[in-house]
Amino acid sequence: KWSIAASYTQKFSDTVTASLGVQYWDEVAFVPGTDQWSVGANVDWTPVQNFLVRAQVQYVDSGATDSVTGRLRFQRSF
């Protein structure tokens, strides 16, 4: 039926930023009595212009199950 989310990003230097976000869902996929929440964080590092390294982790709790995922991303812009 509804969801709420919030996030915050902090710039630590010209090359490093970090973000934290949370979200809550009520009645996931419109199924009564189900809810889910997640929290995630990432750190972005730009060692040189047009090149981004991002480390990300996310935790999801959907009542009966929970999971943790992560990824490491390398992005070059042209």
N, CA, C and O atoms as a Tripos MOL2 file, in Angstrom:
@<TRIPOS>MOLECULE
protein
  312   311    78     0     0
PROTEIN
NO_CHARGES

@<TRIPOS>ATOM
      1 N           0.8150   -1.1850    0.0000 N.3       1 LYS1
      2 CA          0.0000    0.0000    0.0000 C.3       1 LYS1
      3 C           0.8630    1.2540    0.0000 C.2       1 LYS1
      4 O           0.5740    2.2160   -0.7120 O.2       1 LYS1
      5 N           1.9180    1.2380    0.7990 N.am      2 TRP2
      6 CA          2.7340    2.4430    0.8980 C.3       2 TRP2
      7 C           4.1680    2.0670    1.2170 C.2       2 TRP2
      8 O           4.4670    0.9440    1.6210 O.2       2 TRP2
      9 N           5.0470    3.0390    1.0230 N.am      3 SER3
     10 CA          6.4690    2.8540    1.2900 C.3       3 SER3
     11 C           7.0530    4.1940    1.7120 C.2       3 SER3
     12 O           6.5450    5.2530    1.3450 O.2       3 SER3
     13 N           8.1180    4.1310    2.4800 N.am      4 ILE4
     14 CA          8.8280    5.3450    2.8720 C.3       4 ILE4
     15 C          10.3240    5.0690    2.7750 C.2       4 ILE4
     16 O          10.7850    3.9720    3.0910 O.2       4 ILE4
     17 N          11.0670    6.0630    2.3390 N.am      5 ALA5
     18 CA         12.5140    5.8940    2.1640 C.3       5 ALA5
     19 C          13.2320    7.1780    2.5510 C.2       5 ALA5
     20 O          12.6770    8.2740    2.4730 O.2       5 ALA5
     21 N          14.4770    7.0130    2.9680 N.am      6 ALA6
     22 CA         15.3240    8.1600    3.2940 C.3       6 ALA6
     23 C          16.7640    7.7950    2.9810 C.2       6 ALA6
     24 O          17.1640    6.6370    3.1030 O.2       6 ALA6
     25 N          17.5370    8.7890    2.5770 N.am      7 SER7
     26 CA         18.9550    8.5460    2.3260 C.3       7 SER7
     27 C          19.7510    9.8020    2.6530 C.2       7 SER7
     28 O          19.2220   10.9130    2.7010 O.2       7 SER7
     29 N          21.0350    9.5810    2.8750 N.am      8 TYR8
     30 CA         21.9410   10.6760    3.2060 C.3       8 TYR8
     31 C          23.2680   10.4160    2.5050 C.2       8 TYR8
     32 O          23.7620    9.2890    2.5050 O.2       8 TYR8
     33 N          23.8390   11.4450    1.9150 N.am      9 THR9
     34 CA         25.1440   11.3540    1.2620 C.3       9 THR9
     35 C          26.0900   12.3690    1.8850 C.2       9 THR9
     36 O          25.7330   13.5290    2.0910 O.2       9 THR9
     37 N          27.3010   11.9120    2.1800 N.am     10 GLN10
     38 CA         28.3200   12.7730    2.7790 C.3      10 GLN10
     39 C          29.5410   12.8030    1.8700 C.2      10 GLN10
     40 O          30.0530   11.7560    1.4730 O.2      10 GLN10
     41 N          30.0020   13.9950    1.5450 N.am     11 LYS11
     42 CA         31.2280   14.1520    0.7630 C.3      11 LYS11
     43 C          32.3800   14.3270    1.7440 C.2      11 LYS11
     44 O          32.4220   15.3010    2.4950 O.2      11 LYS11
     45 N          33.3130   13.3800    1.7350 N.am     12 PHE12
     46 CA         34.4490   13.4250    2.6500 C.3      12 PHE12
     47 C          35.6530   14.1610    2.0660 C.2      12 PHE12
     48 O          36.4430   14.7610    2.7950 O.2      12 PHE12
     49 N          35.7770   14.1050    0.7530 N.am     13 SER13
     50 CA         36.8640   14.8120    0.0650 C.3      13 SER13
     51 C          36.4450   14.9980   -1.3880 C.2      13 SER13
     52 O          35.3220   14.6590   -1.7620 O.2      13 SER13
     53 N          37.3290   15.5280   -2.1930 N.am     14 ASP14
     54 CA         37.0240   15.6960   -3.6140 C.3      14 ASP14
     55 C          36.8910   14.3590   -4.3380 C.2      14 ASP14
     56 O          36.3280   14.3020   -5.4310 O.2      14 ASP14
     57 N          37.4060   13.2800   -3.7370 N.am     15 THR15
     58 CA         37.3840   11.9800   -4.4140 C.3      15 THR15
     59 C          36.5630   10.9180   -3.6960 C.2      15 THR15
     60 O          36.3510    9.8440   -4.2610 O.2      15 THR15
     61 N          36.0890   11.1660   -2.4740 N.am     16 VAL16
     62 CA         35.3820   10.1390   -1.6940 C.3      16 VAL16
     63 C          34.0430   10.6630   -1.1800 C.2      16 VAL16
     64 O          33.9740   11.7090   -0.5360 O.2      16 VAL16
     65 N          32.9730    9.9070   -1.4820 N.am     17 THR17
     66 CA         31.6600   10.1690   -0.9080 C.3      17 THR17
     67 C          31.0880    8.8580   -0.3930 C.2      17 THR17
     68 O          31.4620    7.7820   -0.8610 O.2      17 THR17
     69 N          30.1820    8.9520    0.5720 N.am     18 ALA18
     70 CA         29.5190    7.7710    1.1200 C.3      18 ALA18
     71 C          28.0350    8.0750    1.2730 C.2      18 ALA18
     72 O          27.6510    9.2060    1.5680 O.2      18 ALA18
     73 N          27.2070    7.0570    1.0710 N.am     19 SER19
     74 CA         25.7590    7.2040    1.1810 C.3      19 SER19
     75 C          25.1870    6.0930    2.0350 C.2      19 SER19
     76 O          25.6980    4.9730    2.0510 O.2      19 SER19
     77 N          24.1120    6.4200    2.7490 N.am     20 LEU20
     78 CA         23.3750    5.4620    3.5690 C.3      20 LEU20
     79 C          21.8980    5.6660    3.2880 C.2      20 LEU20
     80 O          21.4200    6.8000    3.2630 O.2      20 LEU20
     81 N          21.1710    4.5730    3.0740 N.am     21 GLY21
     82 CA         19.7430    4.6720    2.7990 C.3      21 GLY21
     83 C          18.9600    3.5790    3.4880 C.2      21 GLY21
     84 O          19.4710    2.4800    3.7070 O.2      21 GLY21
     85 N          17.7040    3.8820    3.8320 N.am     22 VAL22
     86 CA         16.7870    2.9090    4.4210 C.3      22 VAL22
     87 C          15.4450    3.0280    3.7120 C.2      22 VAL22
     88 O          15.0830    4.0960    3.2170 O.2      22 VAL22
     89 N          14.7020    1.9070    3.6710 N.am     23 GLN23
     90 CA         13.3690    1.9260    3.0790 C.3      23 GLN23
     91 C          12.4930    0.8820    3.7540 C.2      23 GLN23
     92 O          12.9570   -0.1940    4.1300 O.2      23 GLN23
     93 N          11.1990    1.2260    3.9010 N.am     24 TYR24
     94 CA         10.2020    0.3180    4.4670 C.3      24 TYR24
     95 C           9.0350    0.2180    3.4930 C.2      24 TYR24
     96 O           8.5680    1.2260    2.9630 O.2      24 TYR24
     97 N           8.5670   -1.0090    3.2610 N.am     25 TRP25
     98 CA          7.4010   -1.2520    2.4180 C.3      25 TRP25
     99 C           6.3180   -1.9070    3.2580 C.2      25 TRP25
    100 O           6.6060   -2.8160    4.0370 O.2      25 TRP25
    101 N           5.0780   -1.4620    3.1130 N.am     26 ASP26
    102 CA          3.9200   -2.0830    3.7470 C.3      26 ASP26
    103 C           3.1630   -2.8560    2.6750 C.2      26 ASP26
    104 O           2.9340   -2.3440    1.5790 O.2      26 ASP26
    105 N           2.7790   -4.0810    2.9890 N.am     27 GLU27
    106 CA          2.0640   -4.9520    2.0540 C.3      27 GLU27
    107 C           2.8250   -5.1010    0.7360 C.2      27 GLU27
    108 O           2.4230   -4.5660   -0.2970 O.2      27 GLU27
    109 N           3.9240   -5.8370    0.8000 N.am     28 VAL28
    110 CA          4.7500   -6.0920   -0.3750 C.3      28 VAL28
    111 C           3.9070   -6.7940   -1.4370 C.2      28 VAL28
    112 O           3.2300   -7.7770   -1.1390 O.2      28 VAL28
    113 N           3.9430   -6.3050   -2.6510 N.am     29 ALA29
    114 CA          3.1770   -6.8440   -3.7870 C.3      29 ALA29
    115 C           1.6870   -6.9170   -3.4690 C.2      29 ALA29
    116 O           0.9850   -7.7890   -3.9830 O.2      29 ALA29
    117 N           1.1960   -6.0010   -2.6200 N.am     30 PHE30
    118 CA         -0.2150   -5.9060   -2.2300 C.3      30 PHE30
    119 C          -0.7290   -7.1540   -1.5260 C.2      30 PHE30
    120 O          -1.9230   -7.4460   -1.5880 O.2      30 PHE30
    121 N           0.1500   -7.8950   -0.8580 N.am     31 VAL31
    122 CA         -0.2400   -9.0720   -0.0770 C.3      31 VAL31
    123 C          -0.4350   -8.6270    1.3700 C.2      31 VAL31
    124 O           0.5270   -8.2010    2.0080 O.2      31 VAL31
    125 N          -1.6630   -8.7150    1.9090 N.am     32 PRO32
    126 CA         -1.9150   -8.2680    3.2840 C.3      32 PRO32
    127 C          -1.0380   -9.0040    4.2960 C.2      32 PRO32
    128 O          -0.8020  -10.2060    4.1730 O.2      32 PRO32
    129 N          -0.5630   -8.2680    5.2890 N.am     33 GLY33
    130 CA          0.2400   -8.8630    6.3490 C.3      33 GLY33
    131 C           1.7110   -9.0220    6.0260 C.2      33 GLY33
    132 O           2.4620   -9.5810    6.8260 O.2      33 GLY33
    133 N           2.1350   -8.5440    4.8700 N.am     34 THR34
    134 CA          3.5570   -8.6310    4.5200 C.3      34 THR34
    135 C           4.1790   -7.2430    4.5770 C.2      34 THR34
    136 O           3.5520   -6.2500    4.2090 O.2      34 THR34
    137 N           5.3890   -7.1920    5.0320 N.am     35 ASP35
    138 CA          6.1450   -5.9440    4.9990 C.3      35 ASP35
    139 C           7.6100   -6.2790    4.7890 C.2      35 ASP35
    140 O           8.0270   -7.4280    4.9330 O.2      35 ASP35
    141 N           8.3710   -5.2750    4.4520 N.am     36 GLN36
    142 CA          9.7900   -5.4800    4.1680 C.3      36 GLN36
    143 C          10.5290   -4.1790    4.4270 C.2      36 GLN36
    144 O           9.9850   -3.0910    4.2380 O.2      36 GLN36
    145 N          11.7740   -4.3070    4.8610 N.am     37 TRP37
    146 CA         12.6130   -3.1200    5.0110 C.3      37 TRP37
    147 C          14.0190   -3.4520    4.5590 C.2      37 TRP37
    148 O          14.4380   -4.6090    4.5590 O.2      37 TRP37
    149 N          14.7400   -2.4090    4.1750 N.am     38 SER38
    150 CA         16.1190   -2.6050    3.7380 C.3      38 SER38
    151 C          16.9690   -1.4240    4.1740 C.2      38 SER38
    152 O          16.4770   -0.3160    4.3860 O.2      38 SER38
    153 N          18.2470   -1.6930    4.2980 N.am     39 VAL39
    154 CA         19.2320   -0.6490    4.5840 C.3      39 VAL39
    155 C          20.4380   -0.9260    3.6890 C.2      39 VAL39
    156 O          20.8610   -2.0710    3.5330 O.2      39 VAL39
    157 N          20.9720    0.1190    3.1160 N.am     40 GLY40
    158 CA         22.1080   -0.0480    2.2270 C.3      40 GLY40
    159 C          23.1000    1.0880    2.3700 C.2      40 GLY40
    160 O          22.7570    2.1840    2.8140 O.2      40 GLY40
    161 N          24.3240    0.8120    1.9920 N.am     41 ALA41
    162 CA         25.3770    1.8220    2.0660 C.3      41 ALA41
    163 C          26.3230    1.6370    0.8910 C.2      41 ALA41
    164 O          26.5120    0.5270    0.3930 O.2      41 ALA41
    165 N          26.9110    2.7390    0.4610 N.am     42 ASN42
    166 CA         27.9450    2.6370   -0.5570 C.3      42 ASN42
    167 C          29.0010    3.6990   -0.3290 C.2      42 ASN42
    168 O          28.7570    4.7370    0.2870 O.2      42 ASN42
    169 N          30.1810    3.4050   -0.8470 N.am     43 VAL43
    170 CA         31.3020    4.3410   -0.8220 C.3      43 VAL43
    171 C          31.7770    4.5000   -2.2590 C.2      43 VAL43
    172 O          32.0710    3.5190   -2.9420 O.2      43 VAL43
    173 N          31.8480    5.7430   -2.7050 N.am     44 ASP44
    174 CA         32.3270    6.0540   -4.0500 C.3      44 ASP44
    175 C          33.7040    6.6950   -3.9590 C.2      44 ASP44
    176 O          33.9420    7.5890   -3.1480 O.2      44 ASP44
    177 N          34.5970    6.2190   -4.8050 N.am     45 TRP45
    178 CA         35.9490    6.7720   -4.8690 C.3      45 TRP45
    179 C          36.2440    7.0950   -6.3280 C.2      45 TRP45
    180 O          36.0650    6.2490   -7.2040 O.2      45 TRP45
    181 N          36.6870    8.2930   -6.5820 N.am     46 THR46
    182 CA         37.0580    8.7210   -7.9230 C.3      46 THR46
    183 C          38.5500    9.0400   -7.9160 C.2      46 THR46
    184 O          38.9400   10.1860   -7.6890 O.2      46 THR46
    185 N          39.3960    8.0200   -8.1670 N.am     47 PRO47
    186 CA         40.8450    8.2360   -8.0780 C.3      47 PRO47
    187 C          41.3850    9.1590   -9.1670 C.2      47 PRO47
    188 O          42.3560    9.8840   -8.9500 O.2      47 PRO47
    189 N          40.7450    9.1290  -10.3500 N.am     48 VAL48
    190 CA         41.1130   10.0180  -11.4530 C.3      48 VAL48
    191 C          39.8250   10.4770  -12.1320 C.2      48 VAL48
    192 O          38.7760    9.8570  -11.9610 O.2      48 VAL48
    193 N          39.9020   11.5370  -12.8840 N.am     49 GLN49
    194 CA         38.7270   12.0700  -13.5590 C.3      49 GLN49
    195 C          38.0930   11.0230  -14.4700 C.2      49 GLN49
    196 O          38.7990   10.3210  -15.1950 O.2      49 GLN49
    197 N          36.7690   10.9140  -14.4350 N.am     50 ASN50
    198 CA         35.9660   10.0130  -15.2740 C.3      50 ASN50
    199 C          36.1450    8.5290  -14.9470 C.2      50 ASN50
    200 O          35.8470    7.6810  -15.7870 O.2      50 ASN50
    201 N          36.6200    8.2030  -13.7590 N.am     51 PHE51
    202 CA         36.7340    6.8060  -13.3350 C.3      51 PHE51
    203 C          36.2020    6.6830  -11.9100 C.2      51 PHE51
    204 O          36.6920    7.3480  -10.9970 O.2      51 PHE51
    205 N          35.1980    5.8290  -11.7260 N.am     52 LEU52
    206 CA         34.5220    5.6590  -10.4400 C.3      52 LEU52
    207 C          34.6760    4.2280   -9.9430 C.2      52 LEU52
    208 O          34.5040    3.2770  -10.7060 O.2      52 LEU52
    209 N          34.9980    4.0780   -8.6730 N.am     53 VAL53
    210 CA         34.9980    2.7770   -8.0060 C.3      53 VAL53
    211 C          33.9460    2.8710   -6.9060 C.2      53 VAL53
    212 O          34.0150    3.7540   -6.0510 O.2      53 VAL53
    213 N          32.9640    1.9530   -6.9260 N.am     54 ARG54
    214 CA         31.8790    1.9690   -5.9420 C.3      54 ARG54
    215 C          31.7880    0.6140   -5.2420 C.2      54 ARG54
    216 O          31.6720   -0.4270   -5.8880 O.2      54 ARG54
    217 N          31.8440    0.6460   -3.9050 N.am     55 ALA55
    218 CA         31.6010   -0.5440   -3.0830 C.3      55 ALA55
    219 C          30.2340   -0.3600   -2.4400 C.2      55 ALA55
    220 O          29.9460    0.6880   -1.8620 O.2      55 ALA55
    221 N          29.3870   -1.3960   -2.5450 N.am     56 GLN56
    222 CA         28.0140   -1.2720   -2.0670 C.3      56 GLN56
    223 C          27.5960   -2.5350   -1.3260 C.2      56 GLN56
    224 O          27.9510   -3.6460   -1.7200 O.2      56 GLN56
    225 N          26.8330   -2.3510   -0.2420 N.am     57 VAL57
    226 CA         26.2800   -3.4710    0.5100 C.3      57 VAL57
    227 C          24.8360   -3.1340    0.8720 C.2      57 VAL57
    228 O          24.5120   -1.9800    1.1550 O.2      57 VAL57
    229 N          23.9540   -4.1690    0.8600 N.am     58 GLN58
    230 CA         22.5470   -3.9590    1.1950 C.3      58 GLN58
    231 C          22.0240   -5.1440    2.0040 C.2      58 GLN58
    232 O          22.3140   -6.3020    1.7050 O.2      58 GLN58
    233 N          21.2470   -4.8210    3.0370 N.am     59 TYR59
    234 CA         20.5730   -5.8290    3.8610 C.3      59 TYR59
    235 C          19.0730   -5.6750    3.6530 C.2      59 TYR59
    236 O          18.5510   -4.5610    3.7090 O.2      59 TYR59
    237 N          18.3720   -6.7880    3.4130 N.am     60 VAL60
    238 CA         16.9220   -6.7820    3.2160 C.3      60 VAL60
    239 C          16.2980   -7.7840    4.1700 C.2      60 VAL60
    240 O          16.7350   -8.9320    4.2460 O.2      60 VAL60
    241 N          15.2660   -7.3470    4.9070 N.am     61 ASP61
    242 CA         14.5060   -8.2090    5.8180 C.3      61 ASP61
    243 C          13.0590   -8.2060    5.3560 C.2      61 ASP61
    244 O          12.3850   -7.1770    5.4050 O.2      61 ASP61
    245 N          12.5840   -9.3660    4.9070 N.am     62 SER62
    246 CA         11.2100   -9.4630    4.4250 C.3      62 SER62
    247 C          10.3520  -10.3260    5.3350 C.2      62 SER62
    248 O           9.4280  -10.9870    4.8620 O.2      62 SER62
    249 N          10.6370  -10.3330    6.6210 N.am     63 GLY63
    250 CA          9.8400  -11.1030    7.5700 C.3      63 GLY63
    251 C          10.4010  -12.4950    7.7610 C.2      63 GLY63
    252 O          11.1460  -12.7430    8.7090 O.2      63 GLY63
    253 N          10.0500  -13.4080    6.8640 N.am     64 ALA64
    254 CA         10.4810  -14.7980    6.9980 C.3      64 ALA64
    255 C          11.9280  -15.0060    6.5630 C.2      64 ALA64
    256 O          12.5910  -15.9270    7.0390 O.2      64 ALA64
    257 N          12.4160  -14.1680    5.6740 N.am     65 THR65
    258 CA         13.7840  -14.3210    5.1720 C.3      65 THR65
    259 C          14.5120  -12.9850    5.2180 C.2      65 THR65
    260 O          13.8950  -11.9200    5.2640 O.2      65 THR65
    261 N          15.8150  -13.0670    5.2050 N.am     66 ASP66
    262 CA         16.6280  -11.8630    5.0880 C.3      66 ASP66
    263 C          17.8380  -12.1860    4.2200 C.2      66 ASP66
    264 O          18.1990  -13.3490    4.0410 O.2      66 ASP66
    265 N          18.4520  -11.1430    3.6880 N.am     67 SER67
    266 CA         19.5980  -11.3650    2.8110 C.3      67 SER67
    267 C          20.5450  -10.1760    2.8750 C.2      67 SER67
    268 O          20.1580   -9.0550    3.2050 O.2      67 SER67
    269 N          21.7900  -10.4610    2.5490 N.am     68 VAL68
    270 CA         22.8150   -9.4310    2.4330 C.3      68 VAL68
    271 C          23.4470   -9.5840    1.0540 C.2      68 VAL68
    272 O          23.8450  -10.6810    0.6630 O.2      68 VAL68
    273 N          23.5350   -8.4870    0.3290 N.am     69 THR69
    274 CA         24.1750   -8.5090   -0.9800 C.3      69 THR69
    275 C          25.2330   -7.4120   -1.0380 C.2      69 THR69
    276 O          25.1830   -6.4350   -0.2910 O.2      69 THR69
    277 N          26.1640   -7.5930   -1.9180 N.am     70 GLY70
    278 CA         27.2010   -6.5890   -2.0980 C.3      70 GLY70
    279 C          27.6910   -6.5980   -3.5250 C.2      70 GLY70
    280 O          27.5070   -7.5640   -4.2650 O.2      70 GLY70
    281 N          28.3190   -5.5010   -3.8950 N.am     71 ARG71
    282 CA         28.8880   -5.4360   -5.2410 C.3      71 ARG71
    283 C          30.0270   -4.4340   -5.2620 C.2      71 ARG71
    284 O          30.0890   -3.5080   -4.4530 O.2      71 ARG71
    285 N          30.9050   -4.6430   -6.1900 N.am     72 LEU72
    286 CA         32.0110   -3.7260   -6.4340 C.3      72 LEU72
    287 C          31.9290   -3.3250   -7.9020 C.2      72 LEU72
    288 O          31.9410   -4.1810   -8.7870 O.2      72 LEU72
    289 N          31.8450   -2.0320   -8.1540 N.am     73 ARG73
    290 CA         31.6320   -1.5390   -9.5190 C.3      73 ARG73
    291 C          32.7930   -0.6380   -9.9330 C.2      73 ARG73
    292 O          33.2530    0.2080   -9.1670 O.2      73 ARG73
    293 N          33.2510   -0.8450  -11.1630 N.am     74 PHE74
    294 CA         34.2620    0.0070  -11.7770 C.3      74 PHE74
    295 C          33.6170    0.6490  -13.0010 C.2      74 PHE74
    296 O          33.1540   -0.0530  -13.9000 O.2      74 PHE74
    297 N          33.5860    1.9750  -13.0380 N.am     75 GLN75
    298 CA         32.9050    2.6730  -14.1260 C.3      75 GLN75
    299 C          33.8190    3.7210  -14.7430 C.2      75 GLN75
    300 O          34.3660    4.5800  -14.0510 O.2      75 GLN75
    301 N          33.9710    3.6330  -16.0520 N.am     76 ARG76
    302 CA         34.7750    4.6030  -16.8050 C.3      76 ARG76
    303 C          33.8340    5.3990  -17.6940 C.2      76 ARG76
    304 O          33.0600    4.8130  -18.4510 O.2      76 ARG76
    305 N          33.8840    6.7090  -17.6160 N.am     77 SER77
    306 CA         33.0560    7.5780  -18.4530 C.3      77 SER77
    307 C          33.9000    8.1640  -19.5770 C.2      77 SER77
    308 O          35.0520    8.5460  -19.3760 O.2      77 SER77
    309 N          33.3070    8.2250  -20.7540 N.am     78 PHE78
    310 CA         34.0140    8.7470  -21.9280 C.3      78 PHE78
    311 C          33.3170    9.9770  -22.4430 C.2      78 PHE78
    312 O          33.7560   10.5690  -23.4290 O.2      78 PHE78
@<TRIPOS>BOND
     1     1     2 1
     2     2     3 1
     3     3     4 2
     4     3     5 am
     5     5     6 1
     6     6     7 1
     7     7     8 2
     8     7     9 am
     9     9    10 1
    10    10    11 1
    11    11    12 2
    12    11    13 am
    13    13    14 1
    14    14    15 1
    15    15    16 2
    16    15    17 am
    17    17    18 1
    18    18    19 1
    19    19    20 2
    20    19    21 am
    21    21    22 1
    22    22    23 1
    23    23    24 2
    24    23    25 am
    25    25    26 1
    26    26    27 1
    27    27    28 2
    28    27    29 am
    29    29    30 1
    30    30    31 1
    31    31    32 2
    32    31    33 am
    33    33    34 1
    34    34    35 1
    35    35    36 2
    36    35    37 am
    37    37    38 1
    38    38    39 1
    39    39    40 2
    40    39    41 am
    41    41    42 1
    42    42    43 1
    43    43    44 2
    44    43    45 am
    45    45    46 1
    46    46    47 1
    47    47    48 2
    48    47    49 am
    49    49    50 1
    50    50    51 1
    51    51    52 2
    52    51    53 am
    53    53    54 1
    54    54    55 1
    55    55    56 2
    56    55    57 am
    57    57    58 1
    58    58    59 1
    59    59    60 2
    60    59    61 am
    61    61    62 1
    62    62    63 1
    63    63    64 2
    64    63    65 am
    65    65    66 1
    66    66    67 1
    67    67    68 2
    68    67    69 am
    69    69    70 1
    70    70    71 1
    71    71    72 2
    72    71    73 am
    73    73    74 1
    74    74    75 1
    75    75    76 2
    76    75    77 am
    77    77    78 1
    78    78    79 1
    79    79    80 2
    80    79    81 am
    81    81    82 1
    82    82    83 1
    83    83    84 2
    84    83    85 am
    85    85    86 1
    86    86    87 1
    87    87    88 2
    88    87    89 am
    89    89    90 1
    90    90    91 1
    91    91    92 2
    92    91    93 am
    93    93    94 1
    94    94    95 1
    95    95    96 2
    96    95    97 am
    97    97    98 1
    98    98    99 1
    99    99   100 2
   100    99   101 am
   101   101   102 1
   102   102   103 1
   103   103   104 2
   104   103   105 am
   105   105   106 1
   106   106   107 1
   107   107   108 2
   108   107   109 am
   109   109   110 1
   110   110   111 1
   111   111   112 2
   112   111   113 am
   113   113   114 1
   114   114   115 1
   115   115   116 2
   116   115   117 am
   117   117   118 1
   118   118   119 1
   119   119   120 2
   120   119   121 am
   121   121   122 1
   122   122   123 1
   123   123   124 2
   124   123   125 am
   125   125   126 1
   126   126   127 1
   127   127   128 2
   128   127   129 am
   129   129   130 1
   130   130   131 1
   131   131   132 2
   132   131   133 am
   133   133   134 1
   134   134   135 1
   135   135   136 2
   136   135   137 am
   137   137   138 1
   138   138   139 1
   139   139   140 2
   140   139   141 am
   141   141   142 1
   142   142   143 1
   143   143   144 2
   144   143   145 am
   145   145   146 1
   146   146   147 1
   147   147   148 2
   148   147   149 am
   149   149   150 1
   150   150   151 1
   151   151   152 2
   152   151   153 am
   153   153   154 1
   154   154   155 1
   155   155   156 2
   156   155   157 am
   157   157   158 1
   158   158   159 1
   159   159   160 2
   160   159   161 am
   161   161   162 1
   162   162   163 1
   163   163   164 2
   164   163   165 am
   165   165   166 1
   166   166   167 1
   167   167   168 2
   168   167   169 am
   169   169   170 1
   170   170   171 1
   171   171   172 2
   172   171   173 am
   173   173   174 1
   174   174   175 1
   175   175   176 2
   176   175   177 am
   177   177   178 1
   178   178   179 1
   179   179   180 2
   180   179   181 am
   181   181   182 1
   182   182   183 1
   183   183   184 2
   184   183   185 am
   185   185   186 1
   186   186   187 1
   187   187   188 2
   188   187   189 am
   189   189   190 1
   190   190   191 1
   191   191   192 2
   192   191   193 am
   193   193   194 1
   194   194   195 1
   195   195   196 2
   196   195   197 am
   197   197   198 1
   198   198   199 1
   199   199   200 2
   200   199   201 am
   201   201   202 1
   202   202   203 1
   203   203   204 2
   204   203   205 am
   205   205   206 1
   206   206   207 1
   207   207   208 2
   208   207   209 am
   209   209   210 1
   210   210   211 1
   211   211   212 2
   212   211   213 am
   213   213   214 1
   214   214   215 1
   215   215   216 2
   216   215   217 am
   217   217   218 1
   218   218   219 1
   219   219   220 2
   220   219   221 am
   221   221   222 1
   222   222   223 1
   223   223   224 2
   224   223   225 am
   225   225   226 1
   226   226   227 1
   227   227   228 2
   228   227   229 am
   229   229   230 1
   230   230   231 1
   231   231   232 2
   232   231   233 am
   233   233   234 1
   234   234   235 1
   235   235   236 2
   236   235   237 am
   237   237   238 1
   238   238   239 1
   239   239   240 2
   240   239   241 am
   241   241   242 1
   242   242   243 1
   243   243   244 2
   244   243   245 am
   245   245   246 1
   246   246   247 1
   247   247   248 2
   248   247   249 am
   249   249   250 1
   250   250   251 1
   251   251   252 2
   252   251   253 am
   253   253   254 1
   254   254   255 1
   255   255   256 2
   256   255   257 am
   257   257   258 1
   258   258   259 1
   259   259   260 2
   260   259   261 am
   261   261   262 1
   262   262   263 1
   263   263   264 2
   264   263   265 am
   265   265   266 1
   266   266   267 1
   267   267   268 2
   268   267   269 am
   269   269   270 1
   270   270   271 1
   271   271   272 2
   272   271   273 am
   273   273   274 1
   274   274   275 1
   275   275   276 2
   276   275   277 am
   277   277   278 1
   278   278   279 1
   279   279   280 2
   280   279   281 am
   281   281   282 1
   282   282   283 1
   283   283   284 2
   284   283   285 am
   285   285   286 1
   286   286   287 1
   287   287   288 2
   288   287   289 am
   289   289   290 1
   290   290   291 1
   291   291   292 2
   292   291   293 am
   293   293   294 1
   294   294   295 1
   295   295   296 2
   296   295   297 am
   297   297   298 1
   298   298   299 1
   299   299   300 2
   300   299   301 am
   301   301   302 1
   302   302   303 1
   303   303   304 2
   304   303   305 am
   305   305   306 1
   306   306   307 1
   307   307   308 2
   308   307   309 am
   309   309   310 1
   310   310   311 1
   311   311   312 2
@<TRIPOS>SUBSTRUCTURE
     1 LYS1         2 RESIDUE 1 A LYS
     2 TRP2         6 RESIDUE 1 A TRP
     3 SER3        10 RESIDUE 1 A SER
     4 ILE4        14 RESIDUE 1 A ILE
     5 ALA5        18 RESIDUE 1 A ALA
     6 ALA6        22 RESIDUE 1 A ALA
     7 SER7        26 RESIDUE 1 A SER
     8 TYR8        30 RESIDUE 1 A TYR
     9 THR9        34 RESIDUE 1 A THR
    10 GLN10       38 RESIDUE 1 A GLN
    11 LYS11       42 RESIDUE 1 A LYS
    12 PHE12       46 RESIDUE 1 A PHE
    13 SER13       50 RESIDUE 1 A SER
    14 ASP14       54 RESIDUE 1 A ASP
    15 THR15       58 RESIDUE 1 A THR
    16 VAL16       62 RESIDUE 1 A VAL
    17 THR17       66 RESIDUE 1 A THR
    18 ALA18       70 RESIDUE 1 A ALA
    19 SER19       74 RESIDUE 1 A SER
    20 LEU20       78 RESIDUE 1 A LEU
    21 GLY21       82 RESIDUE 1 A GLY
    22 VAL22       86 RESIDUE 1 A VAL
    23 GLN23       90 RESIDUE 1 A GLN
    24 TYR24       94 RESIDUE 1 A TYR
    25 TRP25       98 RESIDUE 1 A TRP
    26 ASP26      102 RESIDUE 1 A ASP
    27 GLU27      106 RESIDUE 1 A GLU
    28 VAL28      110 RESIDUE 1 A VAL
    29 ALA29      114 RESIDUE 1 A ALA
    30 PHE30      118 RESIDUE 1 A PHE
    31 VAL31      122 RESIDUE 1 A VAL
    32 PRO32      126 RESIDUE 1 A PRO
    33 GLY33      130 RESIDUE 1 A GLY
    34 THR34      134 RESIDUE 1 A THR
    35 ASP35      138 RESIDUE 1 A ASP
    36 GLN36      142 RESIDUE 1 A GLN
    37 TRP37      146 RESIDUE 1 A TRP
    38 SER38      150 RESIDUE 1 A SER
    39 VAL39      154 RESIDUE 1 A VAL
    40 GLY40      158 RESIDUE 1 A GLY
    41 ALA41      162 RESIDUE 1 A ALA
    42 ASN42      166 RESIDUE 1 A ASN
    43 VAL43      170 RESIDUE 1 A VAL
    44 ASP44      174 RESIDUE 1 A ASP
    45 TRP45      178 RESIDUE 1 A TRP
    46 THR46      182 RESIDUE 1 A THR
    47 PRO47      186 RESIDUE 1 A PRO
    48 VAL48      190 RESIDUE 1 A VAL
    49 GLN49      194 RESIDUE 1 A GLN
    50 ASN50      198 RESIDUE 1 A ASN
    51 PHE51      202 RESIDUE 1 A PHE
    52 LEU52      206 RESIDUE 1 A LEU
    53 VAL53      210 RESIDUE 1 A VAL
    54 ARG54      214 RESIDUE 1 A ARG
    55 ALA55      218 RESIDUE 1 A ALA
    56 GLN56      222 RESIDUE 1 A GLN
    57 VAL57      226 RESIDUE 1 A VAL
    58 GLN58      230 RESIDUE 1 A GLN
    59 TYR59      234 RESIDUE 1 A TYR
    60 VAL60      238 RESIDUE 1 A VAL
    61 ASP61      242 RESIDUE 1 A ASP
    62 SER62      246 RESIDUE 1 A SER
    63 GLY63      250 RESIDUE 1 A GLY
    64 ALA64      254 RESIDUE 1 A ALA
    65 THR65      258 RESIDUE 1 A THR
    66 ASP66      262 RESIDUE 1 A ASP
    67 SER67      266 RESIDUE 1 A SER
    68 VAL68      270 RESIDUE 1 A VAL
    69 THR69      274 RESIDUE 1 A THR
    70 GLY70      278 RESIDUE 1 A GLY
    71 ARG71      282 RESIDUE 1 A ARG
    72 LEU72      286 RESIDUE 1 A LEU
    73 ARG73      290 RESIDUE 1 A ARG
    74 PHE74      294 RESIDUE 1 A PHE
    75 GLN75      298 RESIDUE 1 A GLN
    76 ARG76      302 RESIDUE 1 A ARG
    77 SER77      306 RESIDUE 1 A SER
    78 PHE78      310 RESIDUE 1 A PHE
